[in-house]
Amino acid sequence: MSTPLGDVAAEMAQLASTLIDRWSDRVATVAAKVEGGHYTADDAAGDLAANASLAVETGLMLASGWLDAIAILGPHPPVAASTPPLESPLAGAALTIEAPFVNLDGSGHLSPSQITIDPRQLDPQAVEFQLSAPAQGCEPGLYVGSVTATLPVPNQPPQVASTRALLTVQ
């Protein structure tokens, strides 16, 4: 298993190797022309242009390498897994999760306290809601579970219905 620092070191080593090869080839080309005894002003101008081009390319490759390193080693904001909009079977219901969502491959679960329901209480005519959960520390996969919708009914027991939901963690 690689580490972020190991990844950066490997990328920098590859970049250094590439740049050394390119500059070595460039120096060998110029040296061969000079040693050939027929090095002209036109050859010098062409080599100057080729060297300038390689210098610019080197600068861009180094800048890109450092930006990659910063991206790999820098702080990363928390990643959250979320569902597309889901529909409650009961408009205006209060929504709860009573049991863990389980990864379909059996490798993990998300407890109800890890999953956020937005909104927890639907407006009177609303049925749409979304689920989200932090992805850090969770096994990637497709988690399945149920959301319970409870709607109070005056002078009667509340209406209760469930809907199955899938939450993808990458």
C-alpha positions as CSV (number, residue, x, y, z in Angstrom):
1,M,0.0,0.0,0.0
2,S,1.5,3.3,-1.0
3,T,1.4,6.5,1.1
4,P,0.8,10.0,-0.1
5,L,4.4,10.9,0.6
6,G,5.6,7.8,-1.3
7,D,3.4,8.7,-4.2
8,V,4.9,12.2,-4.4
9,A,8.4,10.8,-4.1
10,A,7.8,8.4,-6.9
11,E,6.3,11.1,-9.1
12,M,9.2,13.4,-8.5
13,A,11.7,10.6,-9.2
14,Q,9.9,9.9,-12.5
15,L,9.9,13.6,-13.4
16,A,13.6,14.0,-12.6
17,S,14.4,10.9,-14.8
18,T,12.3,12.3,-17.7
19,L,14.0,15.7,-17.5
20,I,17.5,14.2,-17.2
21,D,16.8,12.1,-20.3
22,R,15.5,15.0,-22.3
23,W,18.3,17.4,-21.4
24,S,20.9,14.6,-22.0
25,D,19.5,14.0,-25.4
26,R,19.6,17.8,-26.1
27,V,23.2,18.2,-25.0
28,A,24.2,15.1,-27.0
29,T,22.6,16.6,-30.1
30,V,24.4,19.9,-29.7
31,A,27.7,18.2,-28.9
32,A,27.5,16.0,-32.0
33,K,27.0,19.0,-34.2
34,V,29.8,21.0,-32.6
35,E,32.2,18.0,-32.7
36,G,31.2,17.4,-36.4
37,G,33.2,20.5,-37.3
38,H,30.4,22.1,-39.3
39,Y,28.5,24.1,-36.7
40,T,27.1,27.2,-38.2
41,A,25.2,30.2,-37.0
42,D,22.0,28.7,-38.3
43,D,22.7,25.5,-36.2
44,A,23.4,27.7,-33.1
45,A,20.1,29.6,-33.7
46,G,18.2,26.4,-34.0
47,D,19.8,24.9,-30.9
48,L,19.1,28.1,-29.0
49,A,15.4,27.9,-30.0
50,A,15.3,24.1,-29.1
51,N,17.0,24.8,-25.7
52,A,14.6,27.6,-25.0
53,S,11.6,25.4,-25.8
54,L,12.9,22.6,-23.6
55,A,13.6,25.1,-20.8
56,V,9.9,26.3,-21.0
57,E,8.7,22.7,-21.1
58,T,10.9,21.8,-18.1
59,G,9.4,24.8,-16.1
60,L,5.9,23.7,-16.9
61,M,6.6,20.1,-16.0
62,L,8.2,21.1,-12.7
63,A,5.2,23.5,-11.9
64,S,2.8,20.7,-12.7
65,G,4.7,18.2,-10.6
66,W,4.7,20.6,-7.6
67,L,1.0,21.3,-8.0
68,D,0.4,17.5,-8.1
69,A,2.4,17.2,-4.9
70,I,0.5,19.9,-3.2
71,A,-2.8,18.3,-4.2
72,I,-1.7,14.9,-2.9
73,L,-0.2,16.1,0.4
74,G,-2.5,19.0,1.1
75,P,-5.5,18.9,3.4
76,H,-8.6,17.4,1.8
77,P,-12.1,18.5,2.7
78,P,-14.4,15.8,4.1
79,V,-16.0,13.8,1.4
80,A,-19.7,13.0,1.8
81,A,-21.7,10.3,0.0
82,S,-25.2,11.4,-1.0
83,T,-28.2,10.1,-2.7
84,P,-30.1,11.8,-5.5
85,P,-33.5,13.1,-4.4
86,L,-35.6,10.3,-3.0
87,E,-39.4,10.2,-2.4
88,S,-41.2,9.5,0.8
89,P,-44.3,7.3,0.6
90,L,-46.1,9.9,2.8
91,A,-46.2,13.6,2.1
92,G,-45.5,15.8,5.2
93,A,-44.0,12.9,7.2
94,A,-41.2,12.9,9.7
95,L,-38.4,10.8,8.4
96,T,-36.1,8.5,10.5
97,I,-33.6,5.7,10.0
98,E,-34.0,2.9,12.5
99,A,-31.5,0.3,11.4
100,P,-28.0,0.5,9.8
101,F,-27.5,0.7,6.1
102,V,-25.5,-2.4,5.0
103,N,-22.9,-2.6,2.2
104,L,-24.3,-5.1,-0.4
105,D,-21.0,-7.0,-0.4
106,G,-21.3,-7.3,3.4
107,S,-18.1,-5.4,4.1
108,G,-19.5,-2.7,6.3
109,H,-22.4,-0.7,7.5
110,L,-23.5,2.9,8.2
111,S,-25.2,3.4,11.5
112,P,-28.3,5.6,11.6
113,S,-26.3,8.3,13.5
114,Q,-23.9,8.5,10.5
115,I,-26.6,9.2,8.0
116,T,-28.1,12.7,7.6
117,I,-31.7,13.1,6.3
118,D,-32.5,16.4,4.6
119,P,-35.1,17.4,5.6
120,R,-36.0,15.3,8.6
121,Q,-39.5,16.8,8.6
122,L,-41.2,17.2,5.2
123,D,-43.4,20.2,4.4
124,P,-47.1,19.3,4.3
125,Q,-47.2,18.5,0.5
126,A,-43.5,17.6,0.1
127,V,-42.2,14.1,-0.5
128,E,-38.6,14.7,-1.7
129,F,-35.6,14.2,0.6
130,Q,-31.9,13.2,0.4
131,L,-29.5,11.2,2.5
132,S,-25.9,11.8,3.0
133,A,-23.1,10.3,5.1
134,P,-19.4,10.9,5.5
135,A,-17.4,8.7,3.2
136,Q,-14.2,8.7,5.3
137,G,-13.6,5.4,7.1
138,C,-16.4,3.6,5.1
139,E,-15.8,0.7,2.8
140,P,-16.6,1.8,-0.7
141,G,-19.8,0.2,-2.1
142,L,-23.5,0.4,-2.4
143,Y,-25.3,0.6,1.0
144,V,-28.9,-0.4,1.3
145,G,-31.4,0.5,4.1
146,S,-34.8,1.8,4.9
147,V,-36.1,5.2,5.7
148,T,-39.3,5.3,7.9
149,A,-41.9,7.9,7.2
150,T,-44.3,8.7,10.1
151,L,-47.3,10.9,9.7
152,P,-49.5,11.8,12.7
153,V,-53.3,11.4,12.1
154,P,-55.6,13.2,14.6
155,N,-57.5,10.7,16.8
156,Q,-55.9,7.7,15.1
157,P,-52.7,5.8,15.2
158,P,-50.0,7.5,13.0
159,Q,-49.5,6.3,9.4
160,V,-46.1,4.6,9.0
161,A,-44.5,3.6,5.8
162,S,-41.0,2.7,4.7
163,T,-39.0,3.2,1.6
164,R,-35.8,1.4,0.6
165,A,-32.8,3.7,-0.2
166,L,-29.4,3.1,-1.8
167,L,-26.4,5.2,-0.8
168,T,-23.2,4.9,-2.9
169,V,-19.9,5.4,-1.1
170,Q,-16.8,5.8,-3.3
